[in-house]
Amino acid sequence: MKIVDTAVENRRTVRDSESNVQNILITTTLQQYITHYLLVRQTHRLRPVIMKSTIVVVCSMLVGLASCQQYQPTTPIPIVRYENDGVNFDGSYKWAYETGNGIQAQESGYVQPAQDPSQSALNVEGGYSYTAPDGTPINVKYVAGPQGFVPVGDHLPTPPPLPPAIAKLLQFLATQPSTPEPAYNKRK
């Protein structure tokens, strides 16, 4: 009898374990289905956003490509004249050029020696000329040195003339003795 009872009990255990395995499989399958459903649902929610973003990016790229300036080959402008007397041992130099479209430039310079070599200054004079897009000829002559860059040209703006009242005041102030600076908070 014991053997029969043991066999019946083993069958119950096997049946219970089969039932547990089926429950576990059903639960796992159900969890996988729910997870898959939620992911698909989230993907369907994001699909319009992804599509709109893609459309915006593609349209932006097309606008950028359409608006870029196309390459337009031009004929090279020939150099008619070119002179270059490189930097000499004393620091002087000279160069000039002229192009086929009327641009001209020239410059010469030398080092003005001083007692202290660190105080030596480069003095330069030169000029350039070209035709402006409106057809106006532009001629500039310049000098550069310790006083700075000083350009001269008809097209450059000039300061307005000094009004007579201010000129008279400046002459009057030049005749007056200078006043000493006030001594604020000076300790003795």
CYANA upper distance limits for C-alpha pairs under 8 A (distance plus 0.5 A):
  1 MET  CA      5 ASP  CA      6.68
  2 LYS  CA      6 THR  CA      6.51
  3 ILE  CA      7 ALA  CA      6.63
  4 VAL  CA      8 VAL  CA      6.62
  5 ASP  CA      9 GLU  CA      6.53
  6 THR  CA     10 ASN  CA      6.53
  7 ALA  CA     11 ARG  CA      6.66
  8 VAL  CA     12 ARG  CA      6.77
  9 GLU  CA     13 THR  CA      6.67
 10 ASN  CA     14 VAL  CA      6.54
 11 ARG  CA     15 ARG  CA      6.42
 12 ARG  CA     16 ASP  CA      6.40
 13 THR  CA     17 SER  CA      6.47
 14 VAL  CA     18 GLU  CA      6.47
 15 ARG  CA     19 SER  CA      6.54
 16 ASP  CA     20 ASN  CA      6.58
 17 SER  CA     21 VAL  CA      6.56
 18 GLU  CA     22 GLN  CA      6.60
 19 SER  CA     23 ASN  CA      6.59
 20 ASN  CA     24 ILE  CA      6.54
 21 VAL  CA     25 LEU  CA      6.54
 22 GLN  CA     26 ILE  CA      6.52
 23 ASN  CA     27 THR  CA      6.48
 24 ILE  CA     28 THR  CA      6.46
 25 LEU  CA     29 THR  CA      6.42
 26 ILE  CA     30 LEU  CA      6.44
 27 THR  CA     31 GLN  CA      6.58
 28 THR  CA     32 GLN  CA      6.60
 29 THR  CA     33 TYR  CA      6.57
 30 LEU  CA     34 ILE  CA      6.63
 31 GLN  CA     35 THR  CA      6.58
 32 GLN  CA     36 HIS  CA      6.49
 33 TYR  CA     37 TYR  CA      6.48
 34 ILE  CA     38 LEU  CA      6.60
 35 THR  CA     39 LEU  CA      6.65
 36 HIS  CA     40 VAL  CA      6.56
 37 TYR  CA     41 ARG  CA      6.45
 38 LEU  CA     42 GLN  CA      6.55
 39 LEU  CA     43 THR  CA      6.54
 40 VAL  CA     44 HIS  CA      6.59
 41 ARG  CA     45 ARG  CA      6.77
 42 GLN  CA     46 LEU  CA      6.74
 43 THR  CA     47 ARG  CA      6.47
 44 HIS  CA     48 PRO  CA      8.21
 45 ARG  CA     49 VAL  CA      8.37
 46 LEU  CA     50 ILE  CA      6.63
 47 ARG  CA     51 MET  CA      6.57
 48 PRO  CA     52 LYS  CA      6.55
 49 VAL  CA     53 SER  CA      6.60
 50 ILE  CA     54 THR  CA      6.58
 51 MET  CA     55 ILE  CA      6.63
 52 LYS  CA     56 VAL  CA      6.68
 53 SER  CA     57 VAL  CA      6.70
 54 THR  CA     58 VAL  CA      6.61
 55 ILE  CA     59 CYS  CA      6.52
 56 VAL  CA     60 SER  CA      6.57
 57 VAL  CA     61 MET  CA      6.72
 58 VAL  CA     62 LEU  CA      6.73
 59 CYS  CA     63 VAL  CA      6.66
 60 SER  CA     64 GLY  CA      6.64
 61 MET  CA     65 LEU  CA      6.65
 62 LEU  CA     66 ALA  CA      6.51
 63 VAL  CA     67 SER  CA      6.51
 64 GLY  CA     68 CYS  CA      6.86
 77 ILE  CA     99 THR  CA      7.26
 77 ILE  CA    100 GLY  CA      6.33
 77 ILE  CA    101 ASN  CA      7.30
 78 PRO  CA     99 THR  CA      6.32
 78 PRO  CA    100 GLY  CA      5.70
 79 ILE  CA     97 TYR  CA      7.90
 79 ILE  CA     98 GLU  CA      6.59
 79 ILE  CA     99 THR  CA      4.84
 79 ILE  CA    100 GLY  CA      6.48
 80 VAL  CA     97 TYR  CA      8.03
 80 VAL  CA     98 GLU  CA      5.98
 80 VAL  CA     99 THR  CA      5.61
 80 VAL  CA    100 GLY  CA      6.33
 81 ARG  CA     96 ALA  CA      8.23
 81 ARG  CA     97 TYR  CA      5.69
 81 ARG  CA     98 GLU  CA      5.51
 81 ARG  CA     99 THR  CA      7.42
 82 TYR  CA     95 TRP  CA      8.18
 82 TYR  CA     96 ALA  CA      6.35
 82 TYR  CA     97 TYR  CA      4.82
 82 TYR  CA     98 GLU  CA      7.13
 83 GLU  CA     94 LYS  CA      8.46
 83 GLU  CA     95 TRP  CA      5.85
 83 GLU  CA     96 ALA  CA      5.63
 83 GLU  CA     97 TYR  CA      6.73
 84 ASN  CA     93 TYR  CA      8.49
 84 ASN  CA     94 LYS  CA      6.55
 84 ASN  CA     95 TRP  CA      4.82
 84 ASN  CA     96 ALA  CA      7.07
 85 ASP  CA     93 TYR  CA      6.26
 85 ASP  CA     94 LYS  CA      5.57
 85 ASP  CA     95 TRP  CA      6.48
 86 GLY  CA     93 TYR  CA      5.87
 86 GLY  CA     94 LYS  CA      7.14
 86 GLY  CA     95 TRP  CA      8.11
 87 VAL  CA     91 GLY  CA      6.22
 87 VAL  CA     92 SER  CA      6.14
 87 VAL  CA     93 TYR  CA      5.19
 87 VAL  CA     94 LYS  CA      8.31
 88 ASN  CA     92 SER  CA      5.89
 88 ASN  CA     93 TYR  CA      6.71
 90 ASP  CA    110 TYR  CA      8.15
 90 ASP  CA    111 VAL  CA      7.74
 91 GLY  CA    110 TYR  CA      6.22
 91 GLY  CA    111 VAL  CA      6.08
 92 SER  CA    108 SER  CA      7.89
 92 SER  CA    109 GLY  CA      5.89
 92 SER  CA    110 TYR  CA      4.52
 92 SER  CA    111 VAL  CA      6.87
 93 TYR  CA    108 SER  CA      6.06
 93 TYR  CA    109 GLY  CA      5.96
 93 TYR  CA    110 TYR  CA      7.08
 94 LYS  CA    106 GLN  CA      8.12
 94 LYS  CA    107 GLU  CA      6.25
 94 LYS  CA    108 SER  CA      4.66
 94 LYS  CA    109 GLY  CA      7.04
 95 TRP  CA    106 GLN  CA      6.16
 95 TRP  CA    107 GLU  CA      6.06
 95 TRP  CA    108 SER  CA      6.97
 96 ALA  CA    104 GLN  CA      8.08
 96 ALA  CA    105 ALA  CA      6.08
 96 ALA  CA    106 GLN  CA      4.51
 96 ALA  CA    107 GLU  CA      6.92
 97 TYR  CA    104 GLN  CA      6.31
 97 TYR  CA    105 ALA  CA      6.10
 97 TYR  CA    106 GLN  CA      6.99
 98 GLU  CA    102 GLY  CA      7.23
 98 GLU  CA    103 ILE  CA      6.17
 98 GLU  CA    104 GLN  CA      4.90
 98 GLU  CA    105 ALA  CA      7.15
 99 THR  CA    103 ILE  CA      5.84
 99 THR  CA    104 GLN  CA      7.10
102 GLY  CA    129 SER  CA      8.40
102 GLY  CA    130 TYR  CA      6.56
102 GLY  CA    131 THR  CA      7.81
103 ILE  CA    128 TYR  CA      7.97
103 ILE  CA    129 SER  CA      6.28
103 ILE  CA    130 TYR  CA      5.11
103 ILE  CA    131 THR  CA      7.98
104 GLN  CA    128 TYR  CA      5.93
104 GLN  CA    129 SER  CA      5.77
104 GLN  CA    130 TYR  CA      7.11
105 ALA  CA    126 GLY  CA      8.04
105 ALA  CA    127 GLY  CA      6.23
105 ALA  CA    128 TYR  CA      4.58
105 ALA  CA    129 SER  CA      6.99
106 GLN  CA    126 GLY  CA      5.86
106 GLN  CA    127 GLY  CA      6.11
106 GLN  CA    128 TYR  CA      6.93
107 GLU  CA    124 VAL  CA      7.53
107 GLU  CA    125 GLU  CA      6.28
107 GLU  CA    126 GLY  CA      4.49
107 GLU  CA    127 GLY  CA      6.98
108 SER  CA    124 VAL  CA      6.28
108 SER  CA    125 GLU  CA      6.18
108 SER  CA    126 GLY  CA      6.69
109 GLY  CA    122 LEU  CA      7.28
109 GLY  CA    123 ASN  CA      5.95
109 GLY  CA    124 VAL  CA      4.65
109 GLY  CA    125 GLU  CA      6.83
110 TYR  CA    122 LEU  CA      6.25
110 TYR  CA    123 ASN  CA      5.99
110 TYR  CA    124 VAL  CA      7.16
111 VAL  CA    120 SER  CA      7.19
111 VAL  CA    121 ALA  CA      6.16
111 VAL  CA    122 LEU  CA      4.93
111 VAL  CA    123 ASN  CA      6.63
112 GLN  CA    120 SER  CA      6.21
112 GLN  CA    121 ALA  CA      5.68
112 GLN  CA    122 LEU  CA      6.47
112 GLN  CA    123 ASN  CA      7.15
113 PRO  CA    117 PRO  CA      7.60
113 PRO  CA    119 GLN  CA      8.34
113 PRO  CA    120 SER  CA      5.42
113 PRO  CA    121 ALA  CA      7.37
114 ALA  CA    119 GLN  CA      6.44
114 ALA  CA    120 SER  CA      5.56
114 ALA  CA    121 ALA  CA      8.39
115 GLN  CA    119 GLN  CA      8.06
116 ASP  CA    120 SER  CA      7.54
121 ALA  CA    145 GLY  CA      7.15
121 ALA  CA    146 PRO  CA      6.86
122 LEU  CA    144 ALA  CA      8.49
122 LEU  CA    145 GLY  CA      6.31
122 LEU  CA    146 PRO  CA      8.10
123 ASN  CA    143 VAL  CA      8.06
123 ASN  CA    144 ALA  CA      6.32
123 ASN  CA    145 GLY  CA      4.95
123 ASN  CA    146 PRO  CA      7.93
124 VAL  CA    143 VAL  CA      6.18
124 VAL  CA    144 ALA  CA      5.49
124 VAL  CA    145 GLY  CA      6.72
125 GLU  CA    141 LYS  CA      8.15
125 GLU  CA    142 TYR  CA      6.16
125 GLU  CA    143 VAL  CA      4.87
125 GLU  CA    144 ALA  CA      6.76
126 GLY  CA    141 LYS  CA      6.32
126 GLY  CA    142 TYR  CA      5.99
126 GLY  CA    143 VAL  CA      7.13
127 GLY  CA    139 ASN  CA      7.93
127 GLY  CA    140 VAL  CA      5.82
127 GLY  CA    141 LYS  CA      4.58
127 GLY  CA    142 TYR  CA      6.24
128 TYR  CA    139 ASN  CA      6.56
128 TYR  CA    140 VAL  CA      5.95
128 TYR  CA    141 LYS  CA      7.16
129 SER  CA    137 PRO  CA      7.81
129 SER  CA    138 ILE  CA      5.86
129 SER  CA    139 ASN  CA      4.89
129 SER  CA    140 VAL  CA      6.73
130 TYR  CA    137 PRO  CA      6.55
130 TYR  CA    138 ILE  CA      5.86
130 TYR  CA    139 ASN  CA      7.35
131 THR  CA    135 GLY  CA      6.27
131 THR  CA    136 THR  CA      6.16
131 THR  CA    137 PRO  CA      4.95
131 THR  CA    138 ILE  CA      6.26
132 ALA  CA    136 THR  CA      5.69
132 ALA  CA    137 PRO  CA      6.65
132 ALA  CA    138 ILE  CA      7.09
138 ILE  CA    153 GLY  CA      8.16
138 ILE  CA    154 ASP  CA      8.34
138 ILE  CA    155 HIS  CA      7.38
139 ASN  CA    153 GLY  CA      6.42
139 ASN  CA    154 ASP  CA      7.89
140 VAL  CA    151 PRO  CA      7.02
140 VAL  CA    152 VAL  CA      6.18
140 VAL  CA    153 GLY  CA      5.25
140 VAL  CA    154 ASP  CA      8.42
141 LYS  CA    151 PRO  CA      6.28
141 LYS  CA    152 VAL  CA      5.78
141 LYS  CA    153 GLY  CA      7.03
142 TYR  CA    149 PHE  CA      7.51
142 TYR  CA    150 VAL  CA      5.98
142 TYR  CA    151 PRO  CA      4.68
142 TYR  CA    152 VAL  CA      6.45
143 VAL  CA    148 GLY  CA      8.49
143 VAL  CA    149 PHE  CA      6.47
143 VAL  CA    150 VAL  CA      5.80
143 VAL  CA    151 PRO  CA      7.06
144 ALA  CA    148 GLY  CA      5.77
144 ALA  CA    149 PHE  CA      4.79
144 ALA  CA    150 VAL  CA      6.60
145 GLY  CA    149 PHE  CA      7.27
152 VAL  CA    156 LEU  CA      7.67
162 LEU  CA    166 ILE  CA      7.28
162 LEU  CA    167 ALA  CA      6.94
163 PRO  CA    167 ALA  CA      6.87
164 PRO  CA    168 LYS  CA      6.59
165 ALA  CA    169 LEU  CA      6.73
166 ILE  CA    170 LEU  CA      6.65
167 ALA  CA    171 GLN  CA      6.80
168 LYS  CA    172 PHE  CA      6.76
169 LEU  CA    173 LEU  CA      6.66
170 LEU  CA    174 ALA  CA      6.65
171 GLN  CA    175 THR  CA      7.16
172 PHE  CA    176 GLN  CA      7.24
